[in-house]
Amino acid sequence: MSFAPSPSSSPHPSSSLSPLPPRPLGTDAPPTCDVPHFAPVRVRGGRYQAQRLVRHRRRAVAVGLAVTAAALVAAGPRDTERTRGHSETDPLRERRAVQTVTAPVRIADGATVRLLRPGDRVDVIAAEETATGGDARVVARGARVTKVPQPLDGATEAGALVVLSVPRSTAANLAGASATARLAVTLC
């Protein structure tokens, strides 16, 4: 059984089958009417919503910057040096990072050592006595005094002890000079 649409029951009337003439477009709309006047609609909190969004955006940016800073600190300077193309065993970098050590030095004149205080800067001079006369040379320049120990009771050794903070190579020079010469200090 088949259903064939009849010409009168078609949803889209054909112009050949329709008894009415076609109307121009837009004429089937209802007529216009006046819209009644009403007060503007106010949404509660709407005035401050834009300010609140800006405030939250600032907080989000601040949190992002703080997380970025923490990540950079955690990465450390070693990672930034590596990204710049420096190897980990760069000799120039090793020269710049001078390692300081503390070196105890016996100064020949104990009265001079009593004038020193921790934090003072001194030059250490080695004076050697030879058959032809005296020879003096500067062994350490600008060494920082870290400690001036009190002499022990009953100590009969000449001079006084002072502890200096110097680079490792200078500490070796001081030890060698103290074995062959008398050491003196001058305040910088």
N, CA and C atoms as an extended XYZ file, in Angstrom:
564
Properties=species:S:1:pos:R:3:atomname:S:1:resname:S:1:resid:I:1 pbc="F F F"
N         0.830       -1.151        0.000 N   MET     1
C         0.000        0.000        0.000 CA  MET     1
C         0.883        1.226        0.000 C   MET     1
N         0.648        2.075       -0.865 N   SER     2
C         1.463        3.262       -0.970 CA  SER     2
C         0.614        4.504       -0.830 C   SER     2
N         1.248        5.478       -0.233 N   PHE     3
C         0.551        6.742       -0.032 CA  PHE     3
C         1.140        7.746       -0.992 C   PHE     3
N         0.341        8.273       -1.753 N   ALA     4
C         0.772        9.323       -2.666 CA  ALA     4
C         0.166       10.618       -2.199 C   ALA     4
N         0.973       11.624       -2.094 N   PRO     5
C         0.413       12.892       -1.626 CA  PRO     5
C        -0.547       13.478       -2.644 C   PRO     5
N        -1.577       13.966       -2.108 N   SER     6
C        -2.550       14.615       -2.987 CA  SER     6
C        -2.115       16.043       -3.213 C   SER     6
N        -2.532       16.632       -4.341 N   PRO     7
C        -2.113       17.999       -4.617 CA  PRO     7
C        -2.589       18.967       -3.562 C   PRO     7
N        -3.657       18.746       -2.872 N   SER     8
C        -4.155       19.701       -1.887 CA  SER     8
C        -3.511       19.523       -0.533 C   SER     8
N        -2.911       18.331       -0.220 N   SER     9
C        -2.323       18.100        1.099 CA  SER     9
C        -0.811       18.322        1.112 C   SER     9
N        -0.226       18.830        0.084 N   SER    10
C         1.209       19.062        0.023 CA  SER    10
C         1.591       20.215        0.952 C   SER    10
N         2.722       20.060        1.696 N   PRO    11
C         3.126       21.138        2.600 CA  PRO    11
C         3.640       22.346        1.825 C   PRO    11
N         4.183       22.162        0.666 N   HIS    12
C         4.665       23.248       -0.175 CA  HIS    12
C         3.781       23.325       -1.403 C   HIS    12
N         2.886       24.210       -1.358 N   PRO    13
C         1.981       24.256       -2.510 CA  PRO    13
C         2.729       24.718       -3.759 C   PRO    13
N         2.525       24.038       -4.752 N   SER    14
C         3.124       24.382       -6.025 CA  SER    14
C         2.325       25.507       -6.659 C   SER    14
N         2.999       26.354       -7.413 N   SER    15
C         2.292       27.481       -8.005 CA  SER    15
C         1.298       27.022       -9.059 C   SER    15
N         1.572       25.909       -9.599 N   SER    16
C         0.615       25.438      -10.608 CA  SER    16
C        -0.604       24.817       -9.969 C   SER    16
N        -0.455       24.307       -8.762 N   LEU    17
C        -1.580       23.658       -8.104 CA  LEU    17
C        -2.308       24.588       -7.160 C   LEU    17
N        -1.679       25.673       -6.724 N   SER    18
C        -2.272       26.555       -5.736 CA  SER    18
C        -3.258       27.499       -6.399 C   SER    18
N        -4.440       27.649       -5.783 N   PRO    19
C        -5.406       28.581       -6.347 CA  PRO    19
C        -5.056       30.028       -6.017 C   PRO    19
N        -4.189       30.283       -4.970 N   LEU    20
C        -3.861       31.644       -4.578 CA  LEU    20
C        -2.615       32.109       -5.323 C   LEU    20
N        -2.534       33.382       -5.669 N   PRO    21
C        -1.316       33.873       -6.337 CA  PRO    21
C        -0.188       34.046       -5.292 C   PRO    21
N         1.073       33.884       -5.649 N   PRO    22
C         2.159       34.035       -4.678 CA  PRO    22
C         2.293       35.473       -4.206 C   PRO    22
N         2.621       35.636       -2.902 N   ARG    23
C         2.782       36.967       -2.330 CA  ARG    23
C         4.262       37.333       -2.324 C   ARG    23
N         4.566       38.629       -2.340 N   PRO    24
C         5.981       39.019       -2.262 CA  PRO    24
C         6.544       38.684       -0.879 C   PRO    24
N         7.866       38.512       -0.809 N   LEU    25
C         8.526       38.140        0.445 CA  LEU    25
C         8.390       39.252        1.472 C   LEU    25
N         8.214       38.864        2.739 N   GLY    26
C         8.126       39.811        3.829 CA  GLY    26
C         6.731       40.296        4.111 C   GLY    26
N         5.768       39.984        3.306 N   THR    27
C         4.403       40.457        3.546 CA  THR    27
C         3.650       39.566        4.489 C   THR    27
N         4.199       38.398        4.819 N   ASP    28
C         3.509       37.499        5.732 CA  ASP    28
C         3.880       37.757        7.191 C   ASP    28
N         4.755       38.767        7.507 N   ALA    29
C         5.128       39.116        8.876 CA  ALA    29
C         3.993       39.885        9.533 C   ALA    29
N         3.863       39.763       10.891 N   PRO    30
C         2.802       40.495       11.587 CA  PRO    30
C         3.101       41.987       11.583 C   PRO    30
N         2.138       42.811       11.774 N   PRO    31
C         2.349       44.264       11.764 CA  PRO    31
C         3.151       44.694       13.003 C   PRO    31
N         3.856       45.792       12.888 N   THR    32
C         4.645       46.304       14.010 CA  THR    32
C         3.734       46.915       15.051 C   THR    32
N         4.261       46.916       16.301 N   CYS    33
C         3.506       47.526       17.382 CA  CYS    33
C         4.482       48.271       18.274 C   CYS    33
N         3.999       49.122       19.131 N   ASP    34
C         4.840       49.895       20.034 CA  ASP    34
C         5.288       49.021       21.196 C   ASP    34
N         6.627       49.182       21.562 N   VAL    35
C         7.171       48.463       22.702 CA  VAL    35
C         6.960       49.352       23.917 C   VAL    35
N         6.416       48.806       24.995 N   PRO    36
C         6.183       49.637       26.170 CA  PRO    36
C         7.512       50.050       26.806 C   PRO    36
N         7.528       51.218       27.435 N   HIS    37
C         8.716       51.739       28.106 CA  HIS    37
C         8.901       51.013       29.435 C   HIS    37
N        10.173       50.607       29.731 N   PHE    38
C        10.469       49.956       31.007 CA  PHE    38
C        11.833       50.444       31.494 C   PHE    38
N        12.043       50.336       32.795 N   ALA    39
C        13.300       50.778       33.411 CA  ALA    39
C        14.420       49.823       32.999 C   ALA    39
N        15.673       50.322       32.964 N   PRO    40
C        16.777       49.431       32.583 CA  PRO    40
C        16.944       48.293       33.585 C   PRO    40
N        17.387       47.163       33.103 N   VAL    41
C        17.593       45.994       33.948 CA  VAL    41
C        18.975       46.131       34.595 C   VAL    41
N        19.031       46.017       35.903 N   ARG    42
C        20.300       46.130       36.627 CA  ARG    42
C        20.623       44.756       37.218 C   ARG    42
N        21.837       44.283       36.893 N   VAL    43
C        22.295       43.009       37.423 CA  VAL    43
C        23.077       43.292       38.692 C   VAL    43
N        22.792       42.556       39.731 N   ARG    44
C        23.438       42.794       41.003 CA  ARG    44
C        24.932       42.500       40.902 C   ARG    44
N        25.784       43.475       41.297 N   GLY    45
C        27.234       43.312       41.262 CA  GLY    45
C        27.818       43.536       39.885 C   GLY    45
N        27.059       43.943       38.946 N   GLY    46
C        27.550       44.108       37.585 CA  GLY    46
C        28.551       45.236       37.439 C   GLY    46
N        28.411       46.275       38.246 N   ARG    47
C        29.302       47.425       38.136 CA  ARG    47
C        30.734       47.037       38.527 C   ARG    47
N        30.882       46.170       39.525 N   TYR    48
C        32.199       45.795       40.025 CA  TYR    48
C        32.763       44.553       39.345 C   TYR    48
N        32.025       43.932       38.476 N   GLN    49
C        32.481       42.695       37.854 CA  GLN    49
C        33.736       42.916       37.006 C   GLN    49
N        33.791       44.019       36.265 N   ALA    50
C        34.965       44.290       35.439 CA  ALA    50
C        36.190       44.523       36.318 C   ALA    50
N        36.022       45.250       37.403 N   GLN    51
C        37.149       45.494       38.307 CA  GLN    51
C        37.624       44.190       38.952 C   GLN    51
N        36.680       43.323       39.295 N   ARG    52
C        37.036       42.054       39.903 CA  ARG    52
C        37.798       41.172       38.923 C   ARG    52
N        37.391       41.170       37.657 N   LEU    53
C        38.110       40.394       36.650 CA  LEU    53
C        39.533       40.898       36.472 C   LEU    53
N        39.713       42.228       36.482 N   VAL    54
C        41.059       42.793       36.359 CA  VAL    54
C        41.899       42.417       37.565 C   VAL    54
N        41.315       42.457       38.756 N   ARG    55
C        42.040       42.118       39.973 CA  ARG    55
C        42.471       40.652       39.951 C   ARG    55
N        41.618       39.763       39.512 N   HIS    56
C        41.975       38.349       39.428 CA  HIS    56
C        43.025       38.116       38.350 C   HIS    56
N        42.983       38.870       37.277 N   ARG    57
C        43.995       38.724       36.226 CA  ARG    57
C        45.354       39.130       36.767 C   ARG    57
N        45.400       40.202       37.562 N   ARG    58
C        46.669       40.620       38.163 CA  ARG    58
C        47.214       39.552       39.092 C   ARG    58
N        46.313       38.933       39.867 N   ARG    59
C        46.758       37.862       40.761 CA  ARG    59
C        47.306       36.686       39.965 C   ARG    59
N        46.645       36.342       38.870 N   ALA    60
C        47.102       35.226       38.055 CA  ALA    60
C        48.477       35.519       37.461 C   ALA    60
N        48.699       36.736       37.013 N   VAL    61
C        50.011       37.106       36.473 CA  VAL    61
C        51.061       37.075       37.579 C   VAL    61
N        50.711       37.558       38.778 N   ALA    62
C        51.658       37.554       39.889 CA  ALA    62
C        52.040       36.127       40.276 C   ALA    62
N        51.071       35.236       40.312 N   VAL    63
C        51.363       33.833       40.642 CA  VAL    63
C        52.238       33.214       39.559 C   VAL    63
N        51.962       33.530       38.313 N   GLY    64
C        52.780       33.005       37.216 CA  GLY    64
C        54.219       33.479       37.306 C   GLY    64
N        54.422       34.756       37.630 N   LEU    65
C        55.777       35.287       37.772 CA  LEU    65
C        56.504       34.649       38.950 C   LEU    65
N        55.788       34.422       40.050 N   ALA    66
C        56.417       33.801       41.217 CA  ALA    66
C        56.845       32.374       40.914 C   ALA    66
N        56.014       31.622       40.208 N   VAL    67
C        56.367       30.248       39.845 CA  VAL    67
C        57.564       30.238       38.900 C   VAL    67
N        57.597       31.176       37.947 N   THR    68
C        58.728       31.263       37.024 CA  THR    68
C        60.019       31.585       37.764 C   THR    68
N        59.957       32.525       38.704 N   ALA    69
C        61.149       32.885       39.479 CA  ALA    69
C        61.640       31.700       40.302 C   ALA    69
N        60.724       30.956       40.904 N   ALA    70
C        61.123       29.798       41.699 CA  ALA    70
C        61.767       28.731       40.816 C   ALA    70
N        61.259       28.547       39.611 N   ALA    71
C        61.851       27.569       38.695 CA  ALA    71
C        63.253       27.996       38.272 C   ALA    71
N        63.451       29.294       38.032 N   LEU    72
C        64.784       29.775       37.654 CA  LEU    72
C        65.784       29.621       38.787 C   LEU    72
N        65.339       29.862       40.019 N   VAL    73
C        66.235       29.696       41.163 CA  VAL    73
C        66.571       28.221       41.355 C   VAL    73
N        65.597       27.353       41.169 N   ALA    74
C        65.845       25.923       41.330 CA  ALA    74
C        66.788       25.397       40.255 C   ALA    74
N        66.732       25.984       39.070 N   ALA    75
C        67.613       25.545       37.987 CA  ALA    75
C        69.058       25.882       38.304 C   ALA    75
N        69.316       27.000       38.958 N   GLY    76
C        70.658       27.367       39.381 CA  GLY    76
C        71.487       27.942       38.261 C   GLY    76
N        72.604       28.571       38.629 N   PRO    77
C        73.463       29.208       37.626 CA  PRO    77
C        74.193       28.210       36.747 C   PRO    77
N        74.374       26.972       37.210 N   ARG    78
C        75.076       25.990       36.404 CA  ARG    78
C        74.340       25.732       35.098 C   ARG    78
N        73.010       25.643       35.151 N   ASP    79
C        72.240       25.397       33.938 CA  ASP    79
C        72.295       26.581       32.989 C   ASP    79
N        72.301       27.812       33.508 N   THR    80
C        72.354       28.969       32.623 CA  THR    80
C        73.713       29.075       31.961 C   THR    80
N        74.793       28.707       32.670 N   GLU    81
C        76.123       28.736       32.059 CA  GLU    81
C        76.202       27.702       30.943 C   GLU    81
N        75.603       26.544       31.156 N   ARG    82
C        75.653       25.499       30.151 CA  ARG    82
C        74.894       25.915       28.904 C   ARG    82
N        73.791       26.625       29.065 N   THR    83
C        73.025       27.041       27.894 CA  THR    83
C        73.723       28.136       27.126 C   THR    83
N        74.653       28.857       27.758 N   ARG    84
C        75.390       29.895       27.058 CA  ARG    84
C        76.575       29.335       26.283 C   ARG    84
N        76.818       28.044       26.362 N   GLY    85
C        77.886       27.452       25.591 CA  GLY    85
C        79.166       27.245       26.363 C   GLY    85
N        79.201       27.506       27.664 N   HIS    86
C        80.408       27.293       28.454 CA  HIS    86
C        80.443       25.842       28.915 C   HIS    86
N        81.595       25.242       28.836 N   SER    87
C        81.724       23.888       29.357 CA  SER    87
C        81.905       23.961       30.866 C   SER    87
N        81.736       22.835       31.524 N   GLU    88
C        81.847       22.832       32.982 CA  GLU    88
C        83.297       22.968       33.432 C   GLU    88
N        84.266       22.646       32.576 N   THR    89
C        85.676       22.752       32.945 CA  THR    89
C        86.336       23.904       32.198 C   THR    89
N        85.671       25.011       32.131 N   ASP    90
C        86.197       26.191       31.449 CA  ASP    90
C        87.321       26.790       32.297 C   ASP    90
N        88.588       26.883       31.774 N   PRO    91
C        89.679       27.403       32.609 CA  PRO    91
C        89.483       28.856       33.024 C   PRO    91
N        88.855       29.668       32.167 N   LEU    92
C        88.609       31.062       32.534 CA  LEU    92
C        87.656       31.141       33.713 C   LEU    92
N        86.651       30.294       33.698 N   ARG    93
C        85.686       30.267       34.794 CA  ARG    93
C        86.361       29.824       36.090 C   ARG    93
N        87.295       28.859       35.994 N   GLU    94
C        87.988       28.399       37.188 CA  GLU    94
C        88.883       29.496       37.757 C   GLU    94
N        89.493       30.304       36.897 N   ARG    95
C        90.342       31.402       37.366 CA  ARG    95
C        89.518       32.461       38.075 C   ARG    95
N        88.287       32.696       37.570 N   ARG    96
C        87.441       33.722       38.191 CA  ARG    96
C        86.972       33.279       39.566 C   ARG    96
N        86.695       31.997       39.734 N   ALA    97
C        86.210       31.483       41.012 CA  ALA    97
C        87.408       31.147       41.893 C   ALA    97
N        88.013       32.163       42.484 N   VAL    98
C        89.196       31.979       43.323 CA  VAL    98
C        88.734       31.425       44.654 C   VAL    98
N        89.326       30.314       45.030 N   GLN    99
C        88.968       29.686       46.290 CA  GLN    99
C        89.878       30.233       47.381 C   GLN    99
N        89.274       30.752       48.426 N   THR   100
C        90.064       31.289       49.528 CA  THR   100
C        90.157       30.253       50.634 C   THR   100
N        91.293       30.274       51.299 N   VAL   101
C        91.538       29.380       52.432 CA  VAL   101
C        92.052       30.223       53.588 C   VAL   101
N        91.998       29.650       54.790 N   THR   102
C        92.554       30.354       55.949 CA  THR   102
C        93.957       29.819       56.199 C   THR   102
N        94.884       30.725       56.375 N   ALA   103
C        96.289       30.350       56.554 CA  ALA   103
C        96.828       30.981       57.827 C   ALA   103
N        97.280       30.165       58.787 N   PRO   104
C        97.924       30.726       59.977 CA  PRO   104
C        99.357       31.141       59.627 C   PRO   104
N        99.724       32.352       59.995 N   VAL   105
C       101.037       32.907       59.647 CA  VAL   105
C       101.673       33.462       60.917 C   VAL   105
N       102.979       33.125       61.145 N   ARG   106
C       103.693       33.663       62.296 CA  ARG   106
C       104.448       34.900       61.846 C   ARG   106
N       104.082       36.028       62.458 N   ILE   107
C       104.701       37.320       62.156 CA  ILE   107
C       105.819       37.538       63.178 C   ILE   107
N       106.972       38.009       62.693 N   ALA   108
C       108.152       38.152       63.555 CA  ALA   108
C       107.945       39.158       64.679 C   ALA   108
N       107.250       40.249       64.415 N   ASP   109
C       107.051       41.291       65.429 CA  ASP   109
C       105.679       41.104       66.072 C   ASP   109
N       105.671       40.624       67.326 N   GLY   110
C       104.419       40.356       68.033 CA  GLY   110
C       103.640       41.618       68.348 C   GLY   110
N       104.321       42.749       68.551 N   ALA   111
C       103.643       44.014       68.860 CA  ALA   111
C       102.817       44.491       67.663 C   ALA   111
N       103.286       44.227       66.462 N   THR   112
C       102.521       44.615       65.269 CA  THR   112
C       101.232       43.819       65.181 C   THR   112
N       101.288       42.556       65.537 N   VAL   113
C       100.102       41.693       65.467 CA  VAL   113
C        99.032       42.160       66.443 C   VAL   113
N        99.443       42.710       67.600 N   ARG   114
C        98.457       43.197       68.584 CA  ARG   114
C        97.653       44.376       68.043 C   ARG   114
N        98.149       45.062       67.012 N   LEU   115
C        97.412       46.176       66.399 CA  LEU   115
C        96.313       45.709       65.444 C   LEU   115
N        96.368       44.453       65.053 N   LEU   116
C        95.430       43.933       64.045 CA  LEU   116
C        94.119       43.490       64.676 C   LEU   116
N        93.051       43.634       63.901 N   ARG   117
C        91.710       43.199       64.290 CA  ARG   117
C        91.125       42.377       63.149 C   ARG   117
N        90.213       41.449       63.441 N   PRO   118
C        89.575       40.697       62.346 CA  PRO   118
C        88.865       41.656       61.376 C   PRO   118
N        89.081       41.403       60.086 N   GLY   119
C        88.503       42.252       59.055 CA  GLY   119
C        89.503       43.207       58.440 C   GLY   119
N        90.641       43.442       59.113 N   ASP   120
C        91.685       44.319       58.564 CA  ASP   120
C        92.289       43.686       57.309 C   ASP   120
N        92.780       44.526       56.424 N   ARG   121
C        93.498       44.075       55.230 CA  ARG   121
C        94.972       44.382       55.421 C   ARG   121
N        95.838       43.394       55.122 N   VAL   122
C        97.275       43.566       55.320 CA  VAL   122
C        98.042       43.047       54.108 C   VAL   122
N        99.242       43.589       53.935 N   ASP   123
C       100.214       43.033       53.002 CA  ASP   123
C       101.243       42.291       53.843 C   ASP   123
N       101.618       41.082       53.393 N   VAL   124
C       102.619       40.292       54.115 CA  VAL   124
C       103.926       40.391       53.342 C   VAL   124
N       104.990       40.771       54.056 N   ILE   125
C       106.302       40.975       53.444 CA  ILE   125
C       107.278       39.970       54.042 C   ILE   125
N       108.026       39.306       53.148 N   ALA   126
C       109.053       38.358       53.586 CA  ALA   126
C       110.402       39.046       53.486 C   ALA   126
N       111.140       39.100       54.604 N   ALA   127
C       112.460       39.735       54.640 CA  ALA   127
C       113.511       38.662       54.852 C   ALA   127
N       114.364       38.492       53.864 N   GLU   128
C       115.427       37.502       53.946 CA  GLU   128
C       116.756       38.209       54.179 C   GLU   128
N       117.545       37.675       55.073 N   GLU   129
C       118.871       38.238       55.318 CA  GLU   129
C       119.886       37.390       54.573 C   GLU   129
N       120.629       38.034       53.703 N   THR   130
C       121.670       37.344       52.941 CA  THR   130
C       123.030       37.912       53.319 C   THR   130
N       124.095       37.337       52.779 N   ALA   131
C       125.452       37.806       53.086 CA  ALA   131
C       125.702       39.187       52.511 C   ALA   131
N       124.994       39.527       51.435 N   THR   132
C       125.193       40.833       50.805 CA  THR   132
C       124.241       41.888       51.314 C   THR   132
N       123.318       41.523       52.170 N   GLY   133
C       122.368       42.503       52.685 CA  GLY   133
C       120.972       41.895       52.779 C   GLY   133
N       119.979       42.734       53.051 N   GLY   134
C       118.610       42.262       53.182 CA  GLY   134
C       117.831       42.361       51.876 C   GLY   134
N       116.938       41.416       51.695 N   ASP   135
C       116.092       41.400       50.502 CA  ASP   135
C       114.650       41.226       50.972 C   ASP   135
N       113.753       42.094       50.541 N   ALA   136
C       112.354       42.011       50.963 CA  ALA   136
C       111.458       41.883       49.729 C   ALA   136
N       110.430       41.092       49.886 N   ARG   137
C       109.453       40.937       48.794 CA  ARG   137
C       108.060       40.773       49.398 C   ARG   137
N       107.067       41.209       48.645 N   VAL   138
C       105.673       41.093       49.101 CA  VAL   138
C       105.183       39.697       48.727 C   VAL   138
N       104.717       38.964       49.700 N   VAL   139
C       104.236       37.601       49.488 CA  VAL   139
C       102.724       37.585       49.275 C   VAL   139
N       101.996       38.414       50.023 N   ALA   140
C       100.531       38.460       49.903 CA  ALA   140
C       100.080       39.912       49.950 C   ALA   140
N        99.187       40.265       49.040 N   ARG   141
C        98.648       41.633       48.993 CA  ARG   141
C        97.168       41.618       49.372 C   ARG   141
N        96.797       42.518       50.255 N   GLY   142
C        95.386       42.682       50.621 CA  GLY   142
C        94.756       41.480       51.287 C   GLY   142
N        95.535       40.705       52.046 N   ALA   143
C        94.992       39.545       52.750 CA  ALA   143
C        94.098       40.029       53.895 C   ALA   143
N        92.968       39.335       54.074 N   ARG   144
C        92.028       39.733       55.125 CA  ARG   144
C        92.339       38.963       56.405 C   ARG   144
N        92.425       39.689       57.514 N   VAL   145
C        92.671       39.072       58.824 CA  VAL   145
C        91.354       38.472       59.307 C   VAL   145
N        91.372       37.158       59.574 N   THR   146
C        90.145       36.524       60.068 CA  THR   146
C        90.169       36.317       61.578 C   THR   146
N        91.374       36.121       62.131 N   LYS   147
C        91.453       35.887       63.575 CA  LYS   147
C        92.838       36.275       64.070 C   LYS   147
N        92.889       36.834       65.276 N   VAL   148
C        94.158       37.144       65.938 CA  VAL   148
C        94.138       36.391       67.265 C   VAL   148
N        94.723       35.169       67.292 N   PRO   149
C        94.681       34.374       68.522 CA  PRO   149
C        95.525       34.999       69.625 C   PRO   149
N        95.110       34.807       70.860 N   GLN   150
C        95.868       35.279       72.025 CA  GLN   150
C        97.055       34.340       72.233 C   GLN   150
N        98.228       34.884       72.570 N   PRO   151
C        99.394       34.005       72.800 CA  PRO   151
C        99.165       33.118       74.013 C   PRO   151
N        99.680       31.909       73.921 N   LEU   152
C        99.542       30.953       75.026 CA  LEU   152
C       100.465       31.356       76.171 C   LEU   152
N       100.053       31.083       77.394 N   ASP   153
C       100.895       31.367       78.562 CA  ASP   153
C       102.116       30.444       78.537 C   ASP   153
N       103.283       30.998       78.762 N   GLY   154
C       104.505       30.212       78.801 CA  GLY   154
C       105.098       29.952       77.432 C   GLY   154
N       104.543       30.529       76.383 N   ALA   155
C       105.099       30.317       75.046 CA  ALA   155
C       106.369       31.138       74.902 C   ALA   155
N       107.430       30.506       74.474 N   THR   156
C       108.712       31.187       74.350 CA  THR   156
C       109.070       31.489       72.897 C   THR   156
N       108.192       31.174       71.967 N   GLU   157
C       108.481       31.409       70.556 CA  GLU   157
C       108.449       32.904       70.262 C   GLU   157
N       109.287       33.316       69.324 N   ALA   158
C       109.319       34.732       68.934 CA  ALA   158
C       108.174       35.010       67.981 C   ALA   158
N       107.671       36.224       68.036 N   GLY   159
C       106.614       36.626       67.121 CA  GLY   159
C       105.238       36.284       67.634 C   GLY   159
N       104.238       36.457       66.758 N   ALA   160
C       102.847       36.177       67.130 CA  ALA   160
C       102.122       35.595       65.922 C   ALA   160
N       101.079       34.876       66.201 N   LEU   161
C       100.316       34.195       65.153 CA  LEU   161
C        99.141       35.047       64.716 C   LEU   161
N        98.853       35.042       63.416 N   VAL   162
C        97.684       35.704       62.861 CA  VAL   162
C        97.108       34.777       61.786 C   VAL   162
N        95.771       34.718       61.687 N   VAL   163
C        95.125       33.866       60.690 CA  VAL   163
C        94.594       34.774       59.578 C   VAL   163
N        95.016       34.472       58.337 N   LEU   164
C        94.642       35.285       57.179 CA  LEU   164
C        93.773       34.473       56.215 C   LEU   164
N        92.893       35.167       55.525 N   SER   165
C        92.091       34.554       54.466 CA  SER   165
C        92.694       34.985       53.132 C   SER   165
N        93.253       33.992       52.402 N   VAL   166
C        93.971       34.277       51.158 CA  VAL   166
C        93.611       33.225       50.113 C   VAL   166
N        93.873       33.496       48.825 N   PRO   167
C        93.694       32.454       47.809 CA  PRO   167
C        94.640       31.283       48.069 C   PRO   167
N        94.279       30.112       47.559 N   ARG   168
C        95.035       28.889       47.824 CA  ARG   168
C        96.506       29.024       47.376 C   ARG   168
N        96.751       29.626       46.219 N   SER   169
C        98.127       29.762       45.732 CA  SER   169
C        98.940       30.695       46.637 C   SER   169
N        98.314       31.737       47.156 N   THR   170
C        99.007       32.649       48.054 CA  THR   170
C        99.330       31.967       49.381 C   THR   170
N        98.456       31.074       49.824 N   ALA   171
C        98.716       30.342       51.078 CA  ALA   171
C        99.960       29.483       50.938 C   ALA   171
N       100.152       28.874       49.763 N   ALA   172
C       101.356       28.075       49.537 CA  ALA   172
C       102.595       28.972       49.545 C   ALA   172
N       102.517       30.153       48.956 N   ASN   173
C       103.646       31.096       48.968 CA  ASN   173
C       103.967       31.547       50.392 C   ASN   173
N       102.937       31.778       51.201 N   LEU   174
C       103.156       32.196       52.599 CA  LEU   174
C       103.868       31.110       53.392 C   LEU   174
N       103.438       29.856       53.197 N   ALA   175
C       104.065       28.755       53.929 CA  ALA   175
C       105.526       28.608       53.531 C   ALA   175
N       105.818       28.735       52.237 N   GLY   176
C       107.210       28.636       51.788 CA  GLY   176
C       108.059       29.789       52.286 C   GLY   176
N       107.532       30.980       52.285 N   ALA   177
C       108.297       32.146       52.736 CA  ALA   177
C       108.544       32.108       54.231 C   ALA   177
N       107.596       31.584       55.014 N   SER   178
C       107.788       31.551       56.464 CA  SER   178
C       108.875       30.569       56.862 C   SER   178
N       109.173       29.612       55.996 N   ALA   179
C       110.230       28.642       56.310 CA  ALA   179
C       111.618       29.229       56.079 C   ALA   179
N       111.750       30.214       55.196 N   THR   180
C       113.074       30.727       54.841 CA  THR   180
C       113.297       32.178       55.234 C   THR   180
N       112.242       32.910       55.633 N   ALA   181
C       112.404       34.341       55.911 CA  ALA   181
C       111.556       34.748       57.101 C   ALA   181
N       111.829       35.944       57.585 N   ARG   182
C       110.987       36.540       58.652 CA  ARG   182
C       109.863       37.283       57.980 C   ARG   182
N       108.630       37.117       58.497 N   LEU   183
C       107.476       37.769       57.893 CA  LEU   183
C       107.066       38.989       58.700 C   LEU   183
N       106.635       40.016       57.993 N   ALA   184
C       106.115       41.251       58.608 CA  ALA   184
C       104.828       41.624       57.896 C   ALA   184
N       104.006       42.447       58.532 N   VAL   185
C       102.742       42.892       57.919 CA  VAL   185
C       102.692       44.404       57.886 C   VAL   185
N       101.993       44.938       56.886 N   THR   186
C       101.665       46.360       56.823 CA  THR   186
C       100.175       46.471       56.603 C   THR   186
N        99.551       47.418       57.274 N   LEU   187
C        98.091       47.612       57.112 CA  LEU   187
C        97.815       48.289       55.787 C   LEU   187
N        96.767       47.851       55.123 N   CYS   188
C        96.367       48.458       53.827 CA  CYS   188
C        95.380       49.576       54.072 C   CYS   188
